Amino acid sequence: MLDAIILPVLGQLGHAIGSVLPILATLSVAFTLLHWLAEPCNPGVPWWRKPGLVTDFVFMFVLPVVGGWARVVLLVAGAMFVYGLSEPAEIERFVGGGHGPLAGLPFWVQAVAYMIGTDLIMYWTHRLFHGASLWRYHAVHHASEHLDWTSGARFHPINVVFHSVLADVVLLMLGVPPTVLVALGPFNVAMSGLVHANLDWTWGPFRHVLASPVFHRWHHTDPARGGSMNFAPTFPVLDVLFGTFYMPRGVLPDRYGVDHPMPQGFLGQMAYPFRRDPEPGTDPLPGH
């Protein structure tokens, strides 16, 4: 039964994971060219010499595997406990996009629904991860002091599962097929790199339409500035609607990172949310 359920999905997700390397190679070339051709948001070393680069690359290759398996487990659980499916053939059709109100719609409508739906879900889960109870997991993402495009991959697995993976699974359970996720995967990866890139781009009059590097880099600053604002992954209009848009004209963000010690290596950051503080009262504040 497990083979009949999991293997077809893993085949599609494996294709997405297998595309990580060429996508990263393409982004590396693109952002290297942009380093030489475009104005940076902040002065500093080029991305290939920044501290923590090795840690970023470890995250890039580990998290797609974690996220892939998490999607499979949550989707199969949803098929069984939400839709009441039990037969392997039924579950296989379900994970292929055969159930839910969006299942019979044209591909482009499913793609639009996926983009809007996941952005809305991730907006709110992102805000939850800035709360006191979940901040330790999200602090791993904010730990980069030298913010650049590779920083977009640095997330704790708990953060990934209950943020982007959860959003994907909700839309899959509504009938969006995995082919939509595969088709939009390169765009999502490129967008994540772009909004973290060291560029002074704001998109001008379209600043509320699509997330820009300056828009998201404000989110990585101190919470007294923009660090508790700009939660939308792709569409800043959500921040406008919910009162969390912050992008002052004529000012660029700077000074990134968290205000407490953070391990620099991959394993240390994996363990960070579970460690005990050496002294009472030293737990980091959310939003930093």
C-alpha positions in Angstrom: 0.0 0.0 0.0 2.8 2.4 0.9 4.5 1.8 -2.4 1.3 2.5 -4.3 0.7 5.7 -2.4 4.1 7.2 -1.9 6.1 6.2 -4.9 4.1 8.2 -7.5 4.2 11.3 -5.4 7.9 10.9 -4.7 8.5 10.6 -8.4 7.1 14.1 -9.0 8.7 15.5 -5.9 12.0 13.8 -6.8 11.8 15.6 -10.1 11.5 18.9 -8.3 14.4 18.1 -5.9 16.5 17.0 -8.9 16.0 20.4 -10.4 17.6 22.1 -7.4 21.1 21.9 -8.6 20.6 23.5 -12.1 18.4 26.1 -10.5 21.1 27.0 -8.0 23.7 27.1 -10.7 21.5 29.4 -12.7 20.9 31.7 -9.7 24.6 31.7 -8.9 25.4 33.0 -12.3 22.5 35.5 -12.3 23.3 37.0 -8.9 27.0 37.1 -9.7 26.2 39.2 -12.8 23.9 41.4 -10.8 26.6 42.0 -8.2 28.7 43.6 -11.0 25.9 45.3 -12.9 23.4 46.5 -10.3 23.5 48.8 -7.3 23.7 47.0 -3.9 21.3 47.8 -1.1 24.2 47.7 1.4 28.0 47.8 1.0 29.9 44.6 1.8 31.5 41.5 0.4 30.1 39.7 -2.6 27.8 36.8 -1.9 30.4 34.1 -2.7 32.7 35.5 0.1 30.1 36.2 2.8 30.3 34.4 6.2 28.0 31.5 6.6 27.8 30.6 2.9 28.6 26.9 3.5 25.8 26.7 6.1 23.4 28.3 3.5 24.3 25.7 0.9 23.8 22.8 3.4 20.3 24.1 4.0 19.7 24.3 0.3 20.2 20.6 -0.2 18.8 19.3 3.0 15.5 21.2 3.2 14.0 20.0 -0.1 14.4 16.4 1.1 12.7 17.2 4.4 10.0 19.2 2.8 9.3 16.5 0.2 8.8 13.8 2.7 6.7 16.1 4.9 4.4 16.9 2.0 3.9 13.2 1.3 3.1 12.4 4.9 0.7 15.3 5.5 -1.0 14.7 2.2 -1.6 11.0 2.8 -2.8 11.8 6.3 -5.2 14.4 4.9 -6.5 11.9 2.3 -7.2 9.3 5.1 -8.5 11.4 7.9 -10.1 14.4 6.2 -11.6 12.8 3.1 -11.9 9.3 4.6 -10.1 7.5 1.9 -8.6 4.1 2.6 -8.0 2.2 -0.7 -4.5 2.7 -2.2 -6.0 3.5 -5.6 -8.2 6.2 -4.1 -5.4 7.8 -2.2 -3.2 7.6 -5.3 -5.8 9.5 -7.3 -6.1 12.0 -4.4 -2.5 12.8 -4.3 -2.5 13.2 -8.0 -5.0 16.0 -7.7 -8.3 14.1 -8.1 -10.2 15.5 -5.2 -11.2 18.9 -3.9 -13.1 21.9 -5.4 -10.1 23.0 -7.5 -9.4 19.6 -9.1 -11.4 20.1 -12.3 -10.4 23.7 -13.1 -8.0 24.7 -15.9 -4.3 24.5 -15.1 -3.8 28.3 -15.1 -6.7 28.8 -12.7 -5.2 26.2 -10.4 -1.8 28.0 -10.6 -3.4 31.4 -9.7 -5.3 29.8 -6.8 -2.1 28.2 -5.6 -0.1 31.4 -5.7 -2.8 33.5 -3.9 -3.8 30.7 -1.5 -0.3 29.8 -0.4 0.7 33.4 0.0 -2.2 34.1 2.3 -1.5 31.1 4.4 2.2 31.8 4.6 1.5 35.4 5.5 -0.3 34.3 8.7 2.0 31.4 9.6 4.9 33.9 9.2 3.3 36.2 11.7 2.8 33.3 14.1 6.4 32.4 13.9 7.2 35.9 15.0 5.3 35.2 18.2 7.1 34.3 21.5 6.2 30.5 21.3 7.6 29.9 17.8 10.2 32.6 17.4 13.2 30.3 18.3 12.5 28.3 15.2 12.2 31.3 12.9 15.2 33.0 14.5 17.4 30.6 12.5 16.2 32.3 9.3 16.9 35.8 10.7 20.4 34.9 11.9 22.2 36.0 8.7 24.0 39.2 9.4 25.3 39.3 5.8 21.9 39.1 4.1 22.1 37.9 0.5 20.3 35.6 -1.9 21.6 32.4 -0.4 20.1 33.4 3.0 16.6 32.6 1.7 17.3 28.9 2.1 18.1 29.1 5.8 15.1 27.8 7.6 14.7 25.4 10.5 12.8 22.2 9.4 10.0 22.9 11.9 9.6 26.3 10.4 9.5 24.8 6.9 6.9 22.1 7.7 4.4 24.5 9.4 4.9 27.3 6.9 5.6 26.5 3.2 4.9 22.8 3.4 1.6 23.3 5.3 0.5 25.9 2.7 1.3 23.5 -0.2 -0.6 20.7 1.5 -3.7 22.8 2.0 -3.8 23.7 -1.7 -3.1 20.1 -2.7 -6.0 18.9 -0.5 -8.2 21.5 -2.2 -7.5 19.8 -5.6 -4.4 21.6 -6.9 -2.3 18.9 -8.6 1.4 18.4 -7.8 2.2 19.4 -11.4 1.3 23.0 -10.4 3.9 22.9 -7.6 6.5 21.5 -9.9 5.8 24.1 -12.6 5.9 27.0 -10.2 8.9 25.6 -8.2 11.6 27.5 -10.2 9.7 30.8 -9.8 9.3 30.3 -6.0 13.0 29.4 -5.6 14.1 32.4 -7.7 11.7 34.7 -5.9 13.1 33.6 -2.5 16.6 34.4 -3.7 15.6 37.7 -5.2 13.9 39.2 -2.1 16.9 38.3 0.0 19.4 39.6 -2.6 21.6 42.6 -1.8 19.9 44.9 -4.3 18.3 48.3 -3.9 15.3 47.5 -6.1 11.9 48.6 -4.9 9.8 48.1 -8.1 8.7 51.8 -7.8 5.0 52.2 -8.5 4.6 48.4 -8.3 6.0 48.2 -4.8 2.6 46.9 -3.5 2.2 44.3 -6.2 5.3 42.1 -6.0 7.8 41.7 -3.2 11.1 43.4 -3.9 14.5 43.0 -2.3 14.1 46.3 -0.3 10.6 45.3 0.8 11.8 42.0 2.4 15.2 43.2 3.6 13.3 45.6 5.9 11.7 42.5 7.4 15.2 41.3 8.5 16.0 44.5 10.3 15.3 45.4 14.0 11.6 45.1 15.0 11.6 48.8 16.0 12.2 49.6 12.3 10.8 47.0 9.8 11.5 43.7 11.5 8.0 43.2 12.7 6.5 44.1 9.3 6.4 42.9 5.7 5.3 39.2 6.2 4.0 38.4 2.7 6.3 36.1 0.6 5.2 37.3 -2.8 2.4 39.8 -2.8 2.9 42.9 -0.5 -0.8 43.8 -0.9 -1.5 41.4 1.9 0.7 43.6 4.2 -1.2 46.6 3.0 -4.5 45.0 3.7 -3.5 43.8 7.2 -1.6 46.9 8.2 1.9 45.5 8.2 3.4 47.2 5.1 6.7 49.1 5.9 8.8 50.6 3.1 9.7 54.2 3.8 10.7 56.2 0.7 14.3 57.3 0.3 15.6 55.0 3.1 17.3 51.7 2.7 17.3 48.9 5.2 20.6 47.8 6.9 21.8 46.0 10.1 20.5 42.4 9.9 20.6 39.4 12.2 19.4 38.7 15.7 20.4 40.3 19.0 21.5 37.1 20.8 24.2 34.4 20.1 23.4 32.0 17.3 25.5 29.0 16.4 27.1 29.4 12.9 27.0 25.8 11.7 24.1 23.8 10.3 23.9 21.3 13.2 24.1 24.0 15.8 21.2 25.9 14.2 19.2 22.7 14.1 19.7 22.3 17.8 19.3 26.0 18.7 15.5 26.0 19.3 15.8 23.2 21.8 18.7 24.4 23.9 18.2 25.9 27.3 19.4 29.4 28.0 22.3 29.6 30.4 20.6 32.3 32.5 17.0 33.2 33.2 15.8 36.1 31.1 18.1 35.6 28.2 15.6 34.2 25.8 15.5 36.3 22.7 12.6 38.5 22.0 10.4 37.7 19.0 10.7 39.9 16.0 14.4 40.3 16.1 
